[in-house]
Amino acid sequence: MKKTAALLFSALCLGAGALAQTDDAEDREARREARRAAWAAMGIEEYVPPEVKTGTAEELGAWDAPDATQGVAADEKHFYAVANFVIGKYERKSGELVKRWLGKRGGLIGHLNSCYEEAGRLYCANSNHPNLPMASSIEIFDTKTMTHADSKSLGIMDEGSLVWFDHYEGGWIAGFAQYDDETGLPYKDHTYATVVTFDKDWRKTGGYALPASILEKMAPQAASGGAIGPDGRLYVMGHDLPEIYVLDFPEMGPILVHAATIAVPAEGQAFDFDPNDPDRVWAISRPRGKVISFRLPPME
């Protein structure tokens, strides 16, 4: 009898708790509705993000390049296919290999990523990925001799692994990756990937978060390539989807604005804008072992 009474009492308590939780939820929703009504009375509107435009790039050419596994850079006469510790210099017209820089497996340069050419030098993002803690450097190569010319170590950075960088407002802008798998940190997933600004001496001056609309497409990886376009916008590509994302810098707040998604004939990774043709992009197809060039559509 006592056992039955105890069970009934417990059931009544549980029921009362459930009712209280229901009442609390209803009260919370009522308070939210009251706040919304007050905001509306003040003329406060709900934020509506800008429409994400879409387009399709036009493929201009494709060249075999077995070292095209991480990205590509281009100058007026050559393109440079990038692997983890290999860079191949090719003639743009013929696609013929001119020369290679060969690193060493397990050596001091282990994970080259995005590169760009400037004044006879190739500037490349490098990290110790997949090792932890994440450490990064900028490696510089002479494009004439295809020899290593200089290095700038960034050391261990909380932002993650350096994957791309570019000139920005008299200094630098750079992308850092975080990962969901065992190569990442247990307390940071891919959504912690970030874009950071620096002065000319690589002192941090600010930064931005990537919008959720592209982070979800990059999971479990991050943006593998990025560059400031001729229009001043930030362009990024993920790890394996054939898309390039156009991002606007926000007027306020810390999150970049997803302006456009462009379908491209290249499955992610690092890319480079053509030095003479502002709408032309050089990228890679890792599955096909090719360097790809394509023209971006107008995105007014």
SEVODO-548934 format. One line per 3 residues: number of its first residue (from 1); their letters; for each residue x, z, y of N, C-alpha, C. Coordinates in steps of 0.1 Angstrom, whole numbers. Atoms other than C-alpha are relative to their C-alpha. Layout:
N
NUM = A = X:Z:Y:X:Z:Y:X:Z:Y ~ ...
END
This chain:
300
1 = MKK = 8:0:-12:0:0:0:9:0:13 ~ -9:0:-12:28:9:24:7:-13:2 ~ -7:13:-1:46:-23:15:-9:-11:6
4 = TAA = 9:10:-5:15:-44:23:-2:2:15 ~ 1:-3:-14:11:-26:56:12:-5:8 ~ -12:4:-7:47:-32:65:0:-15:2
7 = LLF = 0:14:-1:43:-69:57:-10:-5:11 ~ 10:4:-11:12:-72:79:5:3:14 ~ -5:-3:-13:29:-54:107:11:-10:5
10 = SAL = -10:10:-3:59:-78:105:-6:-13:4 ~ 6:13:-3:36:-108:105:-6:0:14 ~ 5:-1:-13:18:-95:135:10:-1:11
13 = CLG = -11:1:-9:51:-90:153:5:-14:2 ~ -5:14:-1:63:-125:145:-10:-9:7 ~ 10:7:-7:30:-139:156:0:2:15
16 = AGA = -1:-4:-15:32:-120:189:12:-6:6 ~ -12:6:-6:67:-132:194:-2:-15:2 ~ 2:14:-2:57:-168:188:-9:-3:12
19 = LAQ = 9:2:-11:28:-165:212:8:3:14 ~ -8:-3:-12:52:-149:238:9:-12:3 ~ -8:11:-3:76:-178:234:-8:-12:5
22 = TDD = 8:11:-5:48:-203:238:-4:3:14 ~ 4:-4:-14:36:-184:269:12:-2:9 ~ -12:2:-8:72:-184:282:2:-15:3
25 = AED = -2:14:-1:75:-221:276:-10:-6:10 ~ 10:5:-9:42:-228:293:3:4:15 ~ -3:-5:-14:52:-206:323:12:-8:6
28 = REA = -12:7:-5:86:-224:326:-5:-14:4 ~ 4:13:-4:69:-258:326:-9:1:12 ~ 8:-1:-12:43:-246:351:9:2:13
31 = RRE = -9:-2:-12:71:-234:374:8:-13:3 ~ -7:12:-3:89:-267:370:-10:-10:8 ~ 10:9:-7:57:-286:380:-2:5:14
34 = ARR = 2:-5:-14:53:-263:410:12:-4:9 ~ -12:4:-8:89:-271:421:-1:-15:3 ~ 1:14:-2:83:-308:416:-10:-3:11
37 = AAW = 10:2:-10:52:-306:437:5:4:14 ~ -6:-4:-13:71:-287:464:10:-10:5 ~ -10:10:-3:99:-313:463:-7:-13:6
40 = AAM = 8:12:-4:73:-341:466:-5:2:14 ~ 6:-3:-13:57:-324:496:11:-1:11 ~ -11:1:-10:92:-323:513:5:-15:1
43 = GIE = -5:13:0:96:-360:506:12:-3:-9 ~ -12:2:9:123:-356:479:-5:-9:-12 ~ 4:9:11:122:-385:454:9:2:-12
46 = EYV = -8:-1:13:134:-387:418:10:-11:1 ~ -10:10:-1:167:-405:415:-2:-11:-11 ~ 1:11:10:165:-439:399:13:-8:1
49 = PPE = -13:7:0:199:-454:389:-2:-15:2 ~ 1:15:-3:206:-490:400:-1:-7:-13 ~ 1:8:12:198:-517:375:14:-5:-4
52 = VKT = -13:5:6:227:-526:352:-2:-15:-2 ~ 1:14:1:232:-563:356:7:-5:-13 ~ -6:6:12:242:-585:326:5:-14:3
55 = GTA = -5:14:-1:261:-617:322:9:-3:-12 ~ -8:4:12:282:-637:297:12:-8:6 ~ -12:6:-4:318:-648:302:2:-14:-8
58 = EEL = -3:13:6:330:-684:295:14:0:-6 ~ -14:1:6:359:-687:270:7:-12:5 ~ -8:11:-5:387:-708:283:11:-4:-10
61 = GAW = -10:4:9:412:-707:255:3:12:-9 ~ -4:-10:9:426:-688:225:13:-4:-6 ~ -13:2:5:462:-685:212:3:10:-11
64 = DAP = -4:-9:10:476:-671:180:11:10:5 ~ -10:-10:-4:496:-639:186:-1:12:-9 ~ 2:-11:10:501:-615:157:3:14:6
67 = DAT = -3:-13:-7:514:-588:182:-11:4:10 ~ 11:-3:-9:481:-589:201:-10:11:-7 ~ 8:-11:6:468:-555:187:-5:11:10
70 = QGV = 4:-11:-9:466:-533:218:-4:-6:14 ~ 4:6:-13:463:-557:248:9:-11:4 ~ -8:12:-5:478:-585:269:1:1:15
73 = AAD = -2:2:-15:492:-591:304:4:-14:2 ~ -3:14:-3:498:-624:322:7:-1:13 ~ -5:5:-13:519:-639:349:-3:-14:2
76 = EKH = 4:14:-3:519:-674:363:3:-10:-12 ~ -4:9:10:537:-690:333:-1:5:-14 ~ -1:-6:13:535:-665:304:-12:10:-2
79 = FYA = 7:-12:3:513:-640:287:8:8:-10 ~ -8:-10:7:525:-609:270:-9:8:-10 ~ 8:-7:10:509:-597:238:6:13:-4
82 = VAN = -5:-13:1:512:-560:233:-5:7:-13 ~ 3:-8:11:513:-540:201:6:14:3 ~ -4:-14:-2:522:-503:196:14:1:6
85 = FVI = -14:-1:-5:560:-508:200:6:-14:-1 ~ -4:14:0:562:-546:202:-7:-7:12 ~ 6:8:-11:557:-570:232:5:-14:-3
88 = GKY = -3:14:2:556:-608:226:-2:-8:13 ~ 1:9:-12:563:-632:255:-3:-14:-5 ~ 4:13:4:545:-665:251:-2:-9:12
91 = ERK = 3:10:-10:542:-697:271:-15:-2:1 ~ 15:2:-1:507:-701:286:-4:-13:-4 ~ 5:13:3:505:-738:282:0:-4:-14
94 = SGE = -2:4:14:518:-742:247:-4:11:-10 ~ 3:-11:9:512:-707:233:12:3:-9 ~ -12:-3:8:548:-708:219:6:13:4
97 = LVK = -7:-13:-2:566:-675:214:14:-3:7 ~ -13:1:-7:596:-672:239:9:11:-5 ~ -9:-11:4:610:-638:230:-9:13:-2
100 = RWL = 7:-13:2:600:-603:218:9:12:3 ~ -7:-13:0:609:-568:227:-5:8:-12 ~ 3:-7:12:610:-548:195:5:15:1
103 = GKR = -3:-14:1:608:-510:195:3:4:-14 ~ -3:-5:13:614:-488:165:-12:8:-5 ~ 10:-8:6:588:-474:142:4:15:0
106 = GGL = -3:-14:-1:586:-437:149:9:4:11 ~ -9:-1:-11:607:-442:180:-5:7:12 ~ 4:-7:-12:605:-430:216:-12:-6:7
109 = IGH = 12:7:-5:578:-456:225:-8:-2:-12 ~ 8:1:12:550:-453:200:-14:-6:1 ~ 13:5:-1:517:-464:215:-2:-6:14
112 = LNS = 2:8:-12:519:-490:242:-15:-5:0 ~ 14:4:-1:485:-500:256:-2:-10:11 ~ 2:10:-11:475:-517:289:13:-2:8
115 = CYE = -12:4:-8:502:-536:308:-4:-9:11 ~ 2:11:-10:504:-557:339:14:-4:5 ~ -13:5:-5:532:-579:354:0:0:15
118 = EAG = -2:0:-14:546:-575:389:14:-2:3 ~ -14:3:-5:577:-590:405:10:0:-12 ~ -10:1:11:594:-598:371:1:13:-8
121 = RLY = 0:-12:9:586:-564:356:-14:2:-7 ~ 12:-2:7:560:-555:330:-2:16:0 ~ 3:-15:-1:544:-520:336:-10:3:-10
124 = CAN = 8:-2:12:529:-505:305:-3:15:-1 ~ 4:-14:3:509:-473:297:4:3:-14 ~ -4:-3:14:523:-455:267:-4:15:-2
127 = SNH = 3:-14:3:514:-423:249:5:3:-14 ~ -4:-4:13:523:-403:218:-11:0:-10 ~ 11:1:9:489:-410:202:5:-6:-13
130 = PNL = 11:-9:2:479:-401:175:5:15:-1 ~ -6:-14:1:501:-369:179:-6:9:10 ~ 5:-10:-9:491:-337:196:12:10:2
133 = PMA = 9:2:-12:495:-323:222:3:-14:6 ~ -1:14:-6:489:-356:241:10:0:11 ~ -10:2:-11:518:-368:262:1:-15:3
136 = SSI = 1:14:-4:521:-400:282:12:-3:9 ~ -11:6:-8:546:-422:300:-4:-14:5 ~ 1:14:-4:549:-454:319:13:-7:-3
139 = EIF = -12:7:5:573:-479:304:1:-13:7 ~ -2:12:-8:588:-508:324:10:-9:-7 ~ -8:10:7:603:-540:310:3:-11:9
142 = DTK = -4:12:-7:622:-569:324:-6:-12:-7 ~ 7:11:7:601:-600:317:9:-12:-3 ~ -10:11:3:631:-624:319:8:2:-12
145 = TMT = -9:-3:11:653:-607:294:-8:7:-12 ~ 8:-7:9:625:-588:276:8:12:-6 ~ -7:-12:3:645:-556:277:-7:12:7
148 = HAD = 6:-11:-6:634:-521:285:8:4:13 ~ -7:-1:-13:643:-514:322:-1:14:6 ~ 1:-13:-6:629:-480:332:-12:8:-6
151 = SKS = 10:-8:6:606:-451:323:-4:11:10 ~ 5:-11:-8:584:-426:341:-9:9:-9 ~ 7:-9:9:573:-396:320:-10:8:8
154 = LGI = 10:-9:-6:540:-379:329:-1:13:-8 ~ 0:-13:8:545:-353:302:-14:2:-7 ~ 13:-4:6:516:-334:286:-10:2:12
157 = MDE = 11:-1:-10:484:-338:306:-13:4:-6 ~ 13:-5:5:451:-320:302:-10:-12:-1 ~ 10:11:0:433:-353:310:0:-8:-13
160 = GSL = 1:7:12:443:-368:277:12:-10:-1 ~ -10:11:2:463:-399:266:-2:-11:10 ~ 0:11:-9:472:-425:292:-3:-13:-7
163 = VWF = 3:13:6:456:-459:283:1:-11:10 ~ -2:11:-10:457:-479:316:2:6:13 ~ -2:-5:-14:467:-476:352:1:-13:9
166 = DHY = 0:11:-9:466:-498:383:3:6:15 ~ -1:-4:-14:473:-497:421:-13:3:5 ~ 13:-4:-6:447:-480:441:2:8:13
169 = EGG = 0:-7:-13:445:-470:478:14:6:4 ~ -13:-4:-3:483:-468:483:6:9:-11 ~ -5:-8:11:487:-448:451:-4:-7:-14
172 = WIA = 3:5:14:475:-451:415:-14:5:-4 ~ 12:-4:8:443:-450:394:3:-2:-14 ~ -4:1:14:446:-443:357:-12:5:-9
175 = GFA = 10:-4:10:424:-439:326:7:8:-11 ~ -5:-8:10:429:-412:301:-11:2:-11 ~ 9:-1:11:414:-410:266:-1:13:-7
178 = QYD = 2:-10:10:400:-383:244:-7:-6:-12 ~ 5:6:13:389:-388:208:-8:10:-8 ~ 9:-8:8:363:-375:184:7:4:-13
181 = DET = -6:-2:13:385:-377:153:11:10:0 ~ -11:-9:1:415:-358:141:11:-2:9 ~ -11:2:-10:437:-374:167:-4:6:14
184 = GLP = 4:-6:-12:417:-356:194:1:15:-1 ~ 1:-14:0:413:-320:204:-13:6:-5 ~ 12:-5:5:388:-298:187:-11:4:10
187 = YKD = 9:-4:-10:373:-287:220:-3:-10:11 ~ 2:11:-9:372:-321:237:-3:-12:-8 ~ 3:12:7:354:-352:224:2:-12:10
190 = HTY = -3:12:-8:354:-388:238:-7:1:13 ~ 7:-1:-13:330:-378:266:9:6:11 ~ -10:-6:-9:360:-360:282:10:-10:5
193 = ATV = -8:10:-6:377:-393:289:-2:-1:15 ~ 1:-1:-15:384:-395:326:8:-11:7 ~ -7:9:-9:396:-417:355:5:9:11
196 = VTF = -6:-9:-9:421:-400:377:7:-8:11 ~ -8:7:-11:436:-410:411:12:9:4 ~ -12:-6:-4:471:-402:422:6:-6:13
199 = DKD = -7:6:-11:493:-407:452:12:-8:-5 ~ -10:9:4:523:-430:451:11:7:-9 ~ -9:-8:8:544:-401:435:-6:6:-12
202 = WRK = 7:-4:11:519:-395:408:-4:15:1 ~ 6:-13:-2:505:-363:423:-15:-2:0 ~ 14:2:1:468:-360:414:-7:2:13
205 = TGG = 8:-1:-12:444:-366:443:-15:1:-2 ~ 15:0:3:410:-369:426:-3:-6:-13 ~ 4:6:13:391:-384:398:-15:-2:-2
208 = YAL = 14:3:2:359:-396:383:-3:2:-15 ~ 5:1:14:338:-392:351:-6:-13:-3 ~ 7:12:4:326:-422:332:-14:2:-3
211 = PAS = 14:-2:2:289:-428:331:-4:1:-15 ~ 5:-2:14:270:-418:299:-3:-13:-7 ~ 5:12:5:257:-453:295:11:-8:-7
214 = ILE = -11:7:6:292:-466:286:7:9:-10 ~ -7:-9:10:306:-435:269:-7:-1:-13 ~ 6:0:13:280:-437:242:3:-13:-7
217 = KMA = -3:12:7:290:-473:235:15:0:-5 ~ -14:-1:4:327:-463:232:3:10:-11 ~ -2:-11:10:322:-434:208:4:-7:-13
220 = PQA = -6:-13:-2:342:-421:190:14:-2:8 ~ -12:3:-7:370:-438:211:-2:2:15 ~ 1:0:-14:375:-443:248:3:-14:6
223 = ASG = -4:13:-7:382:-471:274:14:-3:-4 ~ -14:4:4:412:-489:260:7:-8:11 ~ -6:8:-11:417:-511:291:-8:2:13
226 = GAI = 6:-2:-13:410:-508:328:8:-7:11 ~ -7:6:-12:419:-525:361:-9:-2:11 ~ 7:3:-12:408:-529:396:-2:-15:2
229 = GPD = 2:15:-1:392:-563:400:2:-5:14 ~ -2:6:-13:396:-587:429:-11:4:10 ~ 11:-4:-9:362:-574:443:1:15:3
232 = GRL = -1:-14:-3:375:-538:444:-7:9:-9 ~ 7:-8:10:354:-526:415:10:3:-11 ~ -7:-4:12:367:-509:384:-6:-7:-12
235 = YVM = 5:7:12:365:-530:352:7:8:-12 ~ -5:-6:12:369:-513:318:-5:-7:-12 ~ 5:4:13:367:-523:282:2:11:-10
238 = GHD = 0:-10:10:361:-501:252:10:-3:-11 ~ -10:1:11:379:-500:218:-3:-12:-9 ~ 3:10:9:360:-526:198:-12:-9:3
241 = LPE = 11:8:-3:329:-540:214:3:-12:9 ~ -3:12:-9:329:-575:230:-7:1:13 ~ 6:-2:-13:319:-562:264:10:5:10
244 = IYV = -8:-6:-11:335:-555:298:-10:6:9 ~ 9:-8:-8:319:-529:320:5:0:15 ~ -3:1:-14:318:-532:358:-5:13:6
247 = LDF = 3:-13:-5:319:-498:376:2:0:15 ~ -1:-2:-15:312:-490:413:5:15:2 ~ -3:-14:-4:328:-460:430:-11:6:7
250 = PEM = 12:-6:-6:301:-436:440:1:4:14 ~ 0:-4:-14:291:-429:476:1:16:0 ~ -1:-15:1:288:-392:465:0:4:-15
253 = GPI = 0:-4:14:293:-372:433:12:-4:-7 ~ -12:3:7:319:-374:406:-1:-11:-11 ~ 2:9:12:305:-400:382:-1:-15:5
256 = LVH = 0:14:-3:312:-437:384:-13:-7:-3 ~ 13:6:1:282:-460:387:1:-13:-9 ~ 0:11:8:276:-485:359:-8:-11:6
259 = AAT = 6:11:-8:269:-518:378:-4:-12:-9 ~ 3:12:8:271:-545:351:7:1:-14 ~ -6:2:14:278:-553:314:2:-15:-2
262 = IAV = -2:14:2:294:-586:307:4:-3:-15 ~ -4:4:13:295:-601:272:12:-9:0 ~ -12:7:0:330:-614:265:5:-4:-14
265 = PAE = -4:4:13:347:-632:236:13:7:-5 ~ -11:-9:4:371:-603:230:-5:14:-4 ~ 5:-13:5:366:-571:210:7:12:6
268 = GQA = -5:-12:-5:376:-544:234:15:-1:3 ~ -14:-2:-3:412:-532:241:4:-4:14 ~ -5:1:-13:434:-537:271:0:-15:5
271 = FDF = 2:14:-5:431:-568:294:8:0:13 ~ -7:2:-13:446:-582:326:-7:-11:8 ~ 5:11:-8:433:-603:355:11:-10:3
274 = DPN = -10:10:-3:450:-636:361:5:1:14 ~ -5:-2:-13:474:-635:390:-4:-10:10 ~ 3:10:-9:462:-667:405:-15:-4:1
277 = DPD = 14:3:1:426:-671:394:-8:13:-1 ~ 6:-13:0:406:-640:403:-11:2:-10 ~ 11:-1:10:377:-647:379:4:-1:-14
280 = RVW = -5:2:14:399:-653:349:7:13:-5 ~ -5:-12:7:407:-625:325:7:-4:-13 ~ -7:2:12:432:-623:297:-3:13:-9
283 = AIS = 4:-11:9:422:-601:267:5:-4:-15 ~ -4:3:14:427:-600:229:-12:1:-10 ~ 9:-2:11:408:-603:197:9:5:-11
286 = RPR = -8:-6:11:424:-579:173:-4:-5:-14 ~ 4:5:13:403:-590:143:6:-14:-3 ~ -5:14:2:414:-626:149:15:-2:2
289 = GKV = -14:1:-3:450:-619:159:3:-10:11 ~ -2:10:-10:446:-639:191:-1:6:14 ~ 2:-3:-15:450:-637:229:-11:-10:4
292 = ISF = 12:8:-5:418:-649:246:0:0:15 ~ 2:1:-14:412:-661:281:-14:-4:3 ~ 14:3:-3:378:-662:297:-2:2:15
295 = RLP = 4:-1:-15:361:-666:331:-13:9:1 ~ 11:-9:-3:338:-639:344:-11:-7:8 ~ 11:6:-8:303:-649:357:-1:6:13
298 = PME = 2:-6:-13:294:-643:393:-9:12:-2 ~ 8:-12:2:280:-607:395:-3:5:14 ~ 4:-4:-14:266:-605:431:-11:11:-1
END
